[in-house]
Amino acid sequence: MHIPDGFLSPPVWVTLDLASAPAVAILARRAQQGTDTSGIPLLGVMGAFVFAAQMINFPVGPGTSGHLVGSALLSMVVGPTAAAIVMTAILAIQAFVFQDGGIMALGANVFNMALAGVLAGYLPYRLWSRHWRSAAIFAGGFLSVLTSACLALTQLLFSGVRMPPKIIWISIGLFAVSAIIEGAITLGAVRAIERLQPSSTEAWGPATQVRGSRVIGIVAIAAIVLVAGGVLFASAAPDGVEKLASQLGLKDQVPAWLHSPFAYYEARGFESMWIRKATAGLAGLVLIFFACSALGRYFARQRSA
Amino acid sequence: MHHVVVERWSRGSSPLHMRDARSKLGALLVFLIAVSTTSPRAQLAFAGYATLLLAALFAARLPLLSVLTRAALVLPFSATFALITWWAGDPARAVSLAEKSFLSGLAVLLTIATTPWNDLVHALGWMGVPRFLLLVIQFVYRYLFVISEQAQHMRLAAISREGARRARSVRFRAATGAVGVLFARSWERAEGIHRAMLARGFTGHFLSLERPHFHAADILFFFAAASAAVTVRLAL
């Protein structure tokens, strides 16, 4: 599920970098506010724990084994804000040190696993854990993996990676299986943790009650940015959407308004396509940089005030 | 473990190792954008990027074969997608997927293998990555190998105990127990680490003895590397 560099088209990774960078900056600020100095080593060691827990093999079927992904488990143990930061840290280390996932694609991977994955893992736990605790924990693990994987697949398709419809449905089936495995592992692990360390799942509890709602707001904003970017991209390159629809076997259902009247003129300007792409890439990076440094400065001023 | 190799590489003393982390990171970003925006059919450009990376590899005096093998770790994933794309009737894009992911991975590996980890984190901070996130990254990196080793010991112990073939459900429960124990130990370790840090006067940020300086050579390196990548992108 870690998308390497070279798979996503510039409009897709620029949009996702733009959505993830400010979201992570805000979440980092929130996580920092919610803790004293003890939080830093705790979050770091929890990140190392998730890394290591991914090495433990779970027997699943005959001759096959699965392993934990951990977004949902983390969100239940340290709360969604801190979990998003820890997952971002893990993804950054995987991208830089282990070449697992790309640098330009880091925004996409962070969005899929650290933001959407953590939120999808935490929401069922938060909503249902009082009455149907086991079901809520299972659903958290299940949804976090399914959400991340489906988002990654969508982004690949939007980037023009061609896949026959059969392959798409097969991979969605495989995602569902690994999501069930994640749900089962998360449930088992949370149970084991509660037996061994009863206080730990509530250690960050009271604080996350308040922060949880804000996280939802932040990720909702990020989602809106993403959707807006996606729509812009779709209107700029309508054949991408058509291709995607025909790949999914939905060609006939594509509404007429998707067939842009400018498609023909767009095609004629194809030679200058790379200029636009390169400009988009550079502009995106500059924008990300300024967004981050502006946010950083704003927060730094708040802190000193 | 293989990470140790990259850390050893990063402590070299080649001209590339001497450059400031910020100039290398900037050059890396320009290179990655150039690769990312290259048309799938521009095979000459890919050859150009490969030549640039090879030249940098020689300048860094890194073991060529081991670096290339490590960078090839991305290939199983991208080759799968490349095959699917080929099957879907787009061979040009299929080949370019594998090429782009390999070249990008190699560029990142080259940066990591010539830049000590702490300098890289410092450079990320300079580029505006939130300090809190960087602290967490530092701690994850520091304890990653410690706790992974612990997990491997536990795995070995579990395999040793599993002499008689047990039912799958029993082994599944044993594995969840292992995750629980690993969690409890990690939690305790974190508390111990925090006490030790407080005892040594930790106030919320790391102090570094050296202050990196931007030399003329660093600026020159950045512009040379960036313009080489952009030239390949535009000319080929």
HADDOCK unambig.tbl for C-alpha pairs under 7 A between the chains (distance, minus, plus):
assign (segid A and resid 4 and name CA) (segid B and resid 101 and name CA) 6.09 0.50 0.50
assign (segid A and resid 5 and name CA) (segid B and resid 101 and name CA) 5.22 0.50 0.50
assign (segid A and resid 5 and name CA) (segid B and resid 104 and name CA) 6.08 0.50 0.50
assign (segid A and resid 6 and name CA) (segid B and resid 36 and name CA) 5.44 0.50 0.50
assign (segid A and resid 6 and name CA) (segid B and resid 97 and name CA) 6.05 0.50 0.50
assign (segid A and resid 6 and name CA) (segid B and resid 100 and name CA) 4.76 0.50 0.50
assign (segid A and resid 6 and name CA) (segid B and resid 101 and name CA) 4.91 0.50 0.50
assign (segid A and resid 7 and name CA) (segid B and resid 97 and name CA) 6.20 0.50 0.50
assign (segid A and resid 10 and name CA) (segid B and resid 36 and name CA) 6.78 0.50 0.50
assign (segid A and resid 10 and name CA) (segid B and resid 37 and name CA) 6.56 0.50 0.50
assign (segid A and resid 25 and name CA) (segid B and resid 130 and name CA) 6.07 0.50 0.50
assign (segid A and resid 28 and name CA) (segid B and resid 130 and name CA) 6.84 0.50 0.50
assign (segid A and resid 28 and name CA) (segid B and resid 132 and name CA) 6.12 0.50 0.50
assign (segid A and resid 28 and name CA) (segid B and resid 133 and name CA) 6.10 0.50 0.50
assign (segid A and resid 32 and name CA) (segid B and resid 132 and name CA) 6.58 0.50 0.50
assign (segid A and resid 37 and name CA) (segid B and resid 204 and name CA) 5.85 0.50 0.50
assign (segid A and resid 38 and name CA) (segid B and resid 194 and name CA) 5.63 0.50 0.50
assign (segid A and resid 40 and name CA) (segid B and resid 135 and name CA) 6.83 0.50 0.50
assign (segid A and resid 40 and name CA) (segid B and resid 136 and name CA) 5.97 0.50 0.50
assign (segid A and resid 41 and name CA) (segid B and resid 139 and name CA) 6.26 0.50 0.50
assign (segid A and resid 41 and name CA) (segid B and resid 190 and name CA) 5.67 0.50 0.50
assign (segid A and resid 41 and name CA) (segid B and resid 193 and name CA) 6.79 0.50 0.50
assign (segid A and resid 41 and name CA) (segid B and resid 194 and name CA) 6.25 0.50 0.50
assign (segid A and resid 42 and name CA) (segid B and resid 187 and name CA) 6.99 0.50 0.50
assign (segid A and resid 42 and name CA) (segid B and resid 190 and name CA) 5.01 0.50 0.50
assign (segid A and resid 43 and name CA) (segid B and resid 136 and name CA) 6.34 0.50 0.50
assign (segid A and resid 44 and name CA) (segid B and resid 136 and name CA) 4.82 0.50 0.50
assign (segid A and resid 44 and name CA) (segid B and resid 137 and name CA) 6.74 0.50 0.50
assign (segid A and resid 44 and name CA) (segid B and resid 139 and name CA) 4.45 0.50 0.50
assign (segid A and resid 44 and name CA) (segid B and resid 140 and name CA) 4.34 0.50 0.50
assign (segid A and resid 45 and name CA) (segid B and resid 139 and name CA) 6.58 0.50 0.50
assign (segid A and resid 45 and name CA) (segid B and resid 140 and name CA) 5.84 0.50 0.50
assign (segid A and resid 45 and name CA) (segid B and resid 143 and name CA) 6.16 0.50 0.50
assign (segid A and resid 45 and name CA) (segid B and resid 186 and name CA) 6.33 0.50 0.50
assign (segid A and resid 45 and name CA) (segid B and resid 190 and name CA) 6.01 0.50 0.50
assign (segid A and resid 46 and name CA) (segid B and resid 186 and name CA) 6.94 0.50 0.50
assign (segid A and resid 47 and name CA) (segid B and resid 140 and name CA) 5.39 0.50 0.50
assign (segid A and resid 48 and name CA) (segid B and resid 140 and name CA) 4.93 0.50 0.50
assign (segid A and resid 48 and name CA) (segid B and resid 143 and name CA) 5.73 0.50 0.50
assign (segid A and resid 48 and name CA) (segid B and resid 144 and name CA) 4.33 0.50 0.50
assign (segid A and resid 48 and name CA) (segid B and resid 147 and name CA) 6.40 0.50 0.50
assign (segid A and resid 49 and name CA) (segid B and resid 147 and name CA) 6.32 0.50 0.50
assign (segid A and resid 49 and name CA) (segid B and resid 183 and name CA) 6.60 0.50 0.50
assign (segid A and resid 49 and name CA) (segid B and resid 186 and name CA) 6.49 0.50 0.50
assign (segid A and resid 51 and name CA) (segid B and resid 144 and name CA) 6.78 0.50 0.50
assign (segid A and resid 52 and name CA) (segid B and resid 147 and name CA) 6.06 0.50 0.50
assign (segid A and resid 52 and name CA) (segid B and resid 148 and name CA) 4.41 0.50 0.50
assign (segid A and resid 52 and name CA) (segid B and resid 151 and name CA) 5.93 0.50 0.50
assign (segid A and resid 53 and name CA) (segid B and resid 151 and name CA) 6.92 0.50 0.50
assign (segid A and resid 53 and name CA) (segid B and resid 179 and name CA) 6.09 0.50 0.50
assign (segid A and resid 56 and name CA) (segid B and resid 155 and name CA) 6.72 0.50 0.50
assign (segid A and resid 56 and name CA) (segid B and resid 175 and name CA) 6.89 0.50 0.50
assign (segid A and resid 58 and name CA) (segid B and resid 172 and name CA) 5.66 0.50 0.50
assign (segid A and resid 58 and name CA) (segid B and resid 175 and name CA) 6.05 0.50 0.50
assign (segid A and resid 59 and name CA) (segid B and resid 168 and name CA) 6.29 0.50 0.50
assign (segid A and resid 59 and name CA) (segid B and resid 171 and name CA) 6.82 0.50 0.50
assign (segid A and resid 59 and name CA) (segid B and resid 172 and name CA) 5.87 0.50 0.50
assign (segid A and resid 85 and name CA) (segid B and resid 133 and name CA) 6.50 0.50 0.50
assign (segid A and resid 86 and name CA) (segid B and resid 136 and name CA) 6.92 0.50 0.50
assign (segid A and resid 89 and name CA) (segid B and resid 133 and name CA) 6.69 0.50 0.50
assign (segid A and resid 89 and name CA) (segid B and resid 136 and name CA) 6.53 0.50 0.50
assign (segid A and resid 89 and name CA) (segid B and resid 137 and name CA) 4.88 0.50 0.50
assign (segid A and resid 96 and name CA) (segid B and resid 108 and name CA) 6.63 0.50 0.50
assign (segid A and resid 96 and name CA) (segid B and resid 112 and name CA) 6.95 0.50 0.50
assign (segid A and resid 97 and name CA) (segid B and resid 112 and name CA) 6.86 0.50 0.50
assign (segid A and resid 99 and name CA) (segid B and resid 105 and name CA) 6.00 0.50 0.50
assign (segid A and resid 161 and name CA) (segid B and resid 85 and name CA) 6.63 0.50 0.50
assign (segid A and resid 162 and name CA) (segid B and resid 85 and name CA) 5.12 0.50 0.50
assign (segid A and resid 162 and name CA) (segid B and resid 88 and name CA) 6.09 0.50 0.50
assign (segid A and resid 163 and name CA) (segid B and resid 84 and name CA) 6.14 0.50 0.50
assign (segid A and resid 163 and name CA) (segid B and resid 85 and name CA) 5.89 0.50 0.50
assign (segid A and resid 163 and name CA) (segid B and resid 88 and name CA) 5.82 0.50 0.50
assign (segid A and resid 164 and name CA) (segid B and resid 88 and name CA) 5.71 0.50 0.50
assign (segid A and resid 185 and name CA) (segid B and resid 176 and name CA) 6.74 0.50 0.50
assign (segid A and resid 188 and name CA) (segid B and resid 176 and name CA) 5.33 0.50 0.50
assign (segid A and resid 189 and name CA) (segid B and resid 176 and name CA) 4.85 0.50 0.50
assign (segid A and resid 189 and name CA) (segid B and resid 177 and name CA) 6.89 0.50 0.50
assign (segid A and resid 189 and name CA) (segid B and resid 179 and name CA) 5.96 0.50 0.50
assign (segid A and resid 189 and name CA) (segid B and resid 180 and name CA) 5.74 0.50 0.50
assign (segid A and resid 192 and name CA) (segid B and resid 176 and name CA) 6.46 0.50 0.50
assign (segid A and resid 192 and name CA) (segid B and resid 177 and name CA) 5.55 0.50 0.50
assign (segid A and resid 192 and name CA) (segid B and resid 180 and name CA) 4.88 0.50 0.50
assign (segid A and resid 193 and name CA) (segid B and resid 180 and name CA) 4.49 0.50 0.50
assign (segid A and resid 193 and name CA) (segid B and resid 183 and name CA) 6.85 0.50 0.50
assign (segid A and resid 193 and name CA) (segid B and resid 184 and name CA) 6.98 0.50 0.50
assign (segid A and resid 196 and name CA) (segid B and resid 180 and name CA) 6.92 0.50 0.50
assign (segid A and resid 196 and name CA) (segid B and resid 184 and name CA) 6.74 0.50 0.50
assign (segid A and resid 197 and name CA) (segid B and resid 184 and name CA) 6.32 0.50 0.50
assign (segid A and resid 274 and name CA) (segid B and resid 37 and name CA) 6.88 0.50 0.50
assign (segid A and resid 277 and name CA) (segid B and resid 37 and name CA) 6.15 0.50 0.50
assign (segid A and resid 278 and name CA) (segid B and resid 37 and name CA) 5.92 0.50 0.50
assign (segid A and resid 281 and name CA) (segid B and resid 33 and name CA) 6.44 0.50 0.50
assign (segid A and resid 292 and name CA) (segid B and resid 128 and name CA) 5.86 0.50 0.50
assign (segid A and resid 293 and name CA) (segid B and resid 128 and name CA) 5.06 0.50 0.50
assign (segid A and resid 296 and name CA) (segid B and resid 128 and name CA) 6.67 0.50 0.50
assign (segid A and resid 296 and name CA) (segid B and resid 130 and name CA) 6.74 0.50 0.50
